[in-house]
Amino acid sequence: MAFHSILFERTEDSIKKETLEAPDFFVDLNLDQIVDAITSGWQEYNLKPFFYTSFKDIDSIKYRQEIMMDLENKTFFEHIKAFAQKMRVMREHLAQAGKLYYKYQKERWFLDAVEIYCEAVNCLLNDLTLADLKSRGFLAFREYITNYAKSFLFTSLLAETKKLTTDLSAVKYCLLIKDNWIKVSKYASEIDYSAEVVETFEKFKQGAVKDYRVKFSTWVDMNHVEAGVLDLVAQWYPDIFLILDEFYAKNSNYLDETIGVFDREIHFYVAYLEYIAIFKQAGLKFCYPQLSDEYKEVYDFEGFDLALANKLIAENLSVVCNDFHLKDKERIFVVSGPNQGGKTTFARTFGQLHYLAGIGCPVPGRQARLYLFDRLFTHFEKEENIKNLRGKLQDDLIRIHDILNQATSNSIIIMNEIFTSTTLKDAIFLGKKVMERIIQLDLLCVCVTFIDELASLSEKTVSLVSTVVPNNPALRTYKILRRPNNGPIYAISIAEKYRLTYDCIKERIKS
């Protein structure tokens, strides 16, 4: 199959029109923060659209996973970065050429850009040839660039560039400067008296003296005198400068489109791998998950919230990892426990893992098996919107109704603290109704809730509880464990700690 993209193996999988807006659930899952951090420093490649579209088939995901694995070879990774750096310098030369006013200077910067491009292509071809590649993507690209480097289009471009560069470097001329005029002449083997002058005046040198030599400005723009000199030099070498004119005119589209696309797309991998390297250095683990679009048994060991971990590492704080698994008929995690105990973080982690796996990236965790969803929905608490004239409960009901209408049995739903704006009795009633529909659809789901009754609603529900330090219930461990909700026990522990149980209060009243 002909190579056309390092992100998509098949032409029909390519993004026809790039999605410029993040999916609705990005903010709820903090994926917006993750993608912002990944693409920071790579704005010129406009990488965000690549993170806004997930795959619907496993083979496309494996295509990217294979490329990620090849890039985990540090030497090869550095070679790819070196290619990218050359292409970046090439674009800087082109941009500079576009800003310049004087023709021959503009054309020379353009020639330099082409020379850098040719060097980048040849170096990359050499690095790809030496690399022990396994991925379909890089193997296909290696074949493409090999054929391209052999093509008449490239070989003629390379030969013309080399010859023109050599010819220009051989241009020699003399300047005769007198008063306010300059005479430009062709170099005719005039004698260089520089050495004799230095030798003659050497005897007058008395120790360290002030250096009166004038340094040339490194500013790229030319003044009108320099430009005039250049025009006169061009008149002495009309053939060479005519070729430079022709080279500039006919090679405006010298950059191969596929290589240009590769240069942009490869940064999807480079940016992600450099981002997760920070976490690996902190001792956290990443893995390539197994994916299934048929079986809903999922697990992840030592997983964590990427957005939260990024902040914790920056503050030199430890990151708490959690495990989870669903097997057989289990489909729904019902997460409960004390406030600020990591419940929402767990729900976000579940969503982040599935989304990142769906775009072909390694995910947090030592080992993972995840489900390839068709759509991902989130229902997180939102502030009342006075513009829609709806109450909070009404808004919650409308949003969850829309989600359940759109969800299929292949979707994933993540709910965080639903129906908190109504009475406990109504919240239990509505919560059960929603869960019954989710169970009927056989959806994978995470439900963070204060409603204990939802955890034992069906054989498909699994109770998870955020835990506290046994001897000090006020301290959270941020570990989420599979166990029945011990809410009453936790409340009693808190009450005992602060001597607020019935017996304690009774005793204090007596005293």
Summary of the structure (lengths in Angstrom):
residues: 511
radius of gyration: 33.4
end to end distance: 87.4
largest distance: 117.0
contacts: 1474
relative contact order: 0.10
helix: 52%
strand: 15%
